[in-house]
Structures are given as C-alpha cells and as structure tokens.
Amino acid sequence: MASANRNRRLQKEIQDIAKDRHSGISITTPTGSSDIIDFTHFKGHFDGPPDTPYEGGHYEVDIRIGGEYPFKPPEMRFITKIWHPNVSSQTGAICLDTLGAHWSPVLTLKSALISLQSLLSSPEPKDPQDAEVASMLITRPEEFEHVARDWAQRYAGAPKPPPGSTKTGASGSGDSGDAAAVKSQRKMEDRESKRREEYRRREAYQGYNKNMIDQFVSMGFQVEQVVSAFEYVGIDKADGEEYELEEEYIGDVTARLFGEM
C-alpha cells in the first residue's frame, strides 16, 4: 500500500514537471526515455542558469528513490562533471541542505532539481563538498570562473563564447578583474547572510511545521512561545509535516500560551 501511494505521488510529480514549460526541468528514465515505469530510479535534466559559468550547459543528475520517500529525500548526484564547490568534481556527490537536514515531505523532485539549478547560481564555498574548488572560488575567483566555464564546455556541451568576450575566462584589464572579484565577494557575502537568516528561521521552529506554529503566532504570540507550548503539551513534530490538531490539543496549547496551565 505504501509503495502504491508513493508511486502515485511520484507519477503526479513527474506529470507536473512535464506540464511546466518554463522551469527547464525534465525527468526521464536512466536511459533517457520519457516512458517511465520504474519509480525508483530516474535521471533529472536542467540547463545551466544564465550569467554563470555554467550557462548554456546541459546537466544530468542521477536520482534514486528510497522506500521512505517522501519522508526521506531522494538520493541525487551529478552525472555530468561540474566544477562547483558544493559538488564533488570526482563523484558528483552533492552538498545541499534541501537534500539533507532541511528536506520536508512537502518538497518534490521538481523543487529539488530547481534547488540544484539555483545552487549553480549561488555556490556556498564555506560549506563545500569539494574543498579544492571552494578554495579556488574564495581565493582566486577569476580562475574559478575560467575552470568552471571550461568544464561546462567540455562536459556539459556549453558553447564557446566568441573571442574577446568577457566570458572566455581571459584575464582582461586589472581594473575589470578587481571589480569582478569585489562583485563576486559581495554576492557570496549576501548569499551567506541570507543562508544564515534562513537557517535561524528554521531553527526557531524546532522541527515543527511552520503553518501549525504560525496559526498561534497570528494570535500575537512569539514563535518561541508557541514552540515551547507545543513541547509542553507534547505535540508530535511528525517530521515537519502539517496535520490538523485535535480540538483538545488546541485548547491545551492555547491555555499554556495564556498561562492557564
């Protein structure tokens, strides 16, 4: 029964991906066929995002579905070789919170692949999968862009830019190189700041579903107060999945928040 329910969900997820003509995400069998009958092993496809060294490249990802999906994330690794701090340049292993501690049953294969595509635009060198690549991005960003673009051309089929283009990886003038380095550093700092803020927000909910907590926050209480009341009453975290609280529990949580128990 669990297997049948999982397969129905995956079938719907795949249909949703096929209907979306804008995201550039697609799912096939491991051999590249769109006729999917095995719901345990797929291949994901997406294009490298614009204004990155990966632009114009086509990337393939191996996807394996375990028996506990969607309560556990799918296992993903890059098939296409890529020069990126959060992807192993040797094995294709991926370091991404969405595929680990921050996975939620409300997420889907589509959202996971979009997160991977976004990772190419927003590398996180301070939380690397490949330390060598991360070090190059931090200390020698121009060289990193050159190598990443070269790999995109060699392994992902990205087109070679015309001679003299700023995307060739050539050094150019010192001023433009310095400006690019400063811009790259600022972008990394902004991403790191947003990542820390998102992490703090997730931590505040202590594993409870955000919507369940927020229905009490809307009454004027702080997130920490509601989480404390949930823990006191013994509300099940259910791996972060949303479910409807029984009236008795709602009453107990409310009473706790108003200091009546």
Legacy VTK file of the C-alpha trace (Angstrom):
# vtk DataFile Version 3.0
C-alpha trace
ASCII
DATASET POLYDATA
POINTS 261 float
0.000 0.000 0.000
2.787 2.412 0.944
4.590 1.587 -2.300
1.419 2.219 -4.333
0.836 5.586 -2.642
4.456 6.576 -3.230
4.265 5.634 -6.888
1.034 7.610 -7.350
2.662 10.664 -5.812
5.772 10.286 -7.995
3.620 9.834 -11.081
1.862 13.122 -10.291
5.190 14.866 -9.621
6.519 13.714 -12.994
3.337 14.877 -14.744
3.676 18.296 -13.102
7.260 18.568 -14.356
6.211 17.585 -17.878
3.491 20.286 -17.890
5.884 23.032 -16.786
7.382 24.550 -19.926
9.144 27.400 -18.126
11.414 25.846 -15.496
13.589 23.932 -17.966
13.460 20.879 -15.682
12.748 17.394 -17.016
12.718 13.795 -15.770
13.418 10.623 -17.748
14.384 7.027 -17.143
18.113 6.411 -16.539
18.442 5.645 -20.264
16.761 8.916 -21.288
13.284 7.634 -22.159
10.154 9.583 -21.180
8.242 6.296 -20.794
8.688 5.808 -17.033
7.532 2.576 -15.389
10.194 2.206 -12.672
9.602 4.771 -9.921
12.804 4.066 -8.010
15.423 5.367 -10.448
15.324 8.448 -12.689
17.530 10.895 -14.494
16.963 14.626 -13.968
17.860 17.239 -16.587
18.263 21.005 -16.453
20.217 23.765 -18.163
22.912 25.860 -16.543
21.479 29.188 -15.333
22.292 32.407 -17.224
25.042 34.766 -16.081
27.011 31.885 -14.537
29.991 29.874 -15.805
27.511 27.037 -16.402
25.326 28.992 -18.844
24.493 27.049 -21.983
25.434 23.700 -20.453
23.033 20.758 -20.061
23.308 18.923 -16.756
22.132 15.442 -15.849
21.504 14.163 -12.327
21.093 10.579 -11.135
18.012 10.253 -8.876
17.221 7.274 -6.670
14.055 6.958 -4.607
14.183 5.065 -1.322
11.350 3.255 0.412
10.796 6.128 2.867
10.191 8.824 0.229
8.735 11.478 0.619
9.624 11.439 4.315
13.266 10.984 3.373
14.888 12.907 0.499
15.778 11.335 -2.843
19.427 10.453 -3.377
20.908 12.671 -6.058
24.323 13.053 -7.646
25.548 14.836 -10.755
26.224 12.578 -13.718
27.647 15.496 -15.690
31.068 16.549 -14.442
30.949 20.043 -12.978
33.416 22.415 -11.290
31.435 23.672 -8.289
32.301 23.913 -4.573
29.152 22.052 -3.464
29.558 19.155 -5.901
32.370 16.610 -5.864
34.446 17.016 -9.010
35.229 13.286 -8.765
31.964 11.538 -7.809
29.212 14.107 -8.409
28.133 13.926 -4.752
26.123 16.985 -3.691
26.182 19.083 -0.524
22.763 20.793 -0.316
20.581 21.290 2.769
17.415 20.613 0.766
18.641 17.063 0.106
19.603 16.558 3.745
18.552 18.053 7.066
16.201 20.612 5.503
14.245 18.135 3.395
10.489 18.191 4.014
7.738 15.840 2.742
6.095 18.847 1.073
9.088 19.136 -1.275
9.140 17.335 -4.621
11.543 16.128 -7.290
10.847 19.353 -9.169
11.680 21.570 -6.192
14.822 19.521 -5.510
16.031 19.913 -9.107
15.234 23.630 -9.085
17.252 23.910 -5.865
20.164 22.228 -7.644
19.850 24.613 -10.564
19.781 27.547 -8.120
22.881 26.147 -6.412
24.786 26.744 -9.647
23.869 30.439 -9.362
24.584 30.609 -5.624
27.568 28.434 -4.668
28.326 28.066 -0.952
32.133 27.733 -0.680
32.021 27.903 3.129
30.002 24.676 3.221
31.775 22.725 0.480
31.590 19.238 -0.922
34.842 19.803 -2.820
37.397 21.724 -0.736
39.767 22.336 -3.666
37.069 24.018 -5.736
35.845 26.031 -2.740
39.350 27.286 -2.010
39.780 28.408 -5.603
36.442 30.261 -5.591
37.333 32.107 -2.374
40.952 32.945 -3.144
41.052 33.043 -6.956
37.519 33.761 -8.223
38.593 34.601 -11.782
40.460 31.318 -12.122
37.446 29.507 -10.689
35.162 31.045 -13.327
37.620 30.123 -16.065
37.832 26.462 -14.966
34.082 26.177 -14.314
33.326 27.543 -17.786
35.908 25.263 -19.368
34.302 22.233 -17.691
30.856 23.413 -18.808
32.115 23.473 -22.396
33.924 20.136 -22.163
31.393 18.079 -20.226
28.008 19.865 -20.422
28.070 20.978 -24.045
28.121 24.710 -23.318
29.061 26.770 -26.388
32.391 28.521 -26.525
31.980 32.308 -26.313
33.278 34.458 -29.194
36.870 35.747 -28.983
37.188 38.826 -26.798
34.039 38.024 -24.827
34.172 38.639 -21.079
33.021 35.031 -20.670
36.140 33.471 -22.173
37.913 33.376 -18.836
40.726 35.630 -20.073
42.172 37.998 -17.527
41.397 41.336 -19.195
42.432 44.552 -17.507
43.446 44.654 -13.877
40.649 47.078 -13.030
37.938 44.871 -14.508
39.413 41.850 -12.738
39.410 43.637 -9.397
35.836 44.802 -9.924
34.729 41.288 -10.781
36.429 39.920 -7.673
34.753 42.534 -5.453
31.376 41.848 -7.051
31.839 38.103 -6.596
32.813 38.580 -2.941
29.771 40.763 -2.276
27.481 38.217 -3.869
28.971 35.468 -1.716
28.542 37.556 1.432
24.905 38.351 0.553
24.167 34.682 -0.067
25.832 33.695 3.177
23.810 36.301 5.090
20.548 35.049 3.558
21.515 31.452 4.263
22.215 32.222 7.931
18.912 34.075 8.244
17.002 31.160 6.703
18.808 28.727 8.993
17.898 30.800 12.071
14.274 30.918 10.971
14.132 27.143 10.517
15.846 26.584 13.848
13.233 28.714 15.627
10.501 26.214 14.692
12.445 23.315 16.241
11.239 20.816 13.641
7.531 21.689 13.873
5.573 22.543 10.744
5.693 26.295 10.154
1.993 26.638 9.310
0.952 24.844 12.504
3.073 27.183 14.618
2.054 30.301 12.706
-1.648 29.790 13.364
-0.856 30.627 17.007
1.715 33.285 16.089
-1.096 35.102 14.286
-2.793 35.418 17.691
0.066 37.660 18.817
2.475 35.157 20.384
6.159 34.768 19.573
7.387 31.704 17.665
9.477 30.656 20.670
6.431 30.833 22.978
4.350 28.659 20.661
7.145 26.109 20.210
7.557 25.926 23.989
3.802 25.382 24.418
3.818 22.651 21.746
6.657 20.877 23.539
4.955 21.227 26.922
1.699 19.760 25.627
3.557 17.039 23.711
2.566 17.849 20.134
4.094 15.385 17.653
6.556 17.013 15.232
5.683 14.439 12.535
8.959 15.162 10.712
7.774 18.697 9.954
4.662 17.546 8.108
1.474 19.578 8.547
-1.570 17.902 10.058
-4.766 19.044 11.801
-4.556 19.370 15.568
-7.383 17.885 17.605
-9.519 20.394 19.492
-8.270 19.088 22.826
-4.661 19.823 21.866
-5.589 23.257 20.507
-7.228 24.037 23.821
-4.205 22.840 25.806
-1.756 24.847 23.663
-3.911 27.960 23.982
-4.226 27.521 27.734
-0.474 27.144 28.045
0.112 30.285 25.996
-2.232 32.256 28.241
-0.539 30.882 31.370
-3.530 28.833 32.463
-1.612 25.572 32.836
LINES 1 262
261 0 1 2 3 4 5 6 7 8 9 10 11 12 13 14 15 16 17 18 19 20 21 22 23 24 25 26 27 28 29 30 31 32 33 34 35 36 37 38 39 40 41 42 43 44 45 46 47 48 49 50 51 52 53 54 55 56 57 58 59 60 61 62 63 64 65 66 67 68 69 70 71 72 73 74 75 76 77 78 79 80 81 82 83 84 85 86 87 88 89 90 91 92 93 94 95 96 97 98 99 100 101 102 103 104 105 106 107 108 109 110 111 112 113 114 115 116 117 118 119 120 121 122 123 124 125 126 127 128 129 130 131 132 133 134 135 136 137 138 139 140 141 142 143 144 145 146 147 148 149 150 151 152 153 154 155 156 157 158 159 160 161 162 163 164 165 166 167 168 169 170 171 172 173 174 175 176 177 178 179 180 181 182 183 184 185 186 187 188 189 190 191 192 193 194 195 196 197 198 199 200 201 202 203 204 205 206 207 208 209 210 211 212 213 214 215 216 217 218 219 220 221 222 223 224 225 226 227 228 229 230 231 232 233 234 235 236 237 238 239 240 241 242 243 244 245 246 247 248 249 250 251 252 253 254 255 256 257 258 259 260
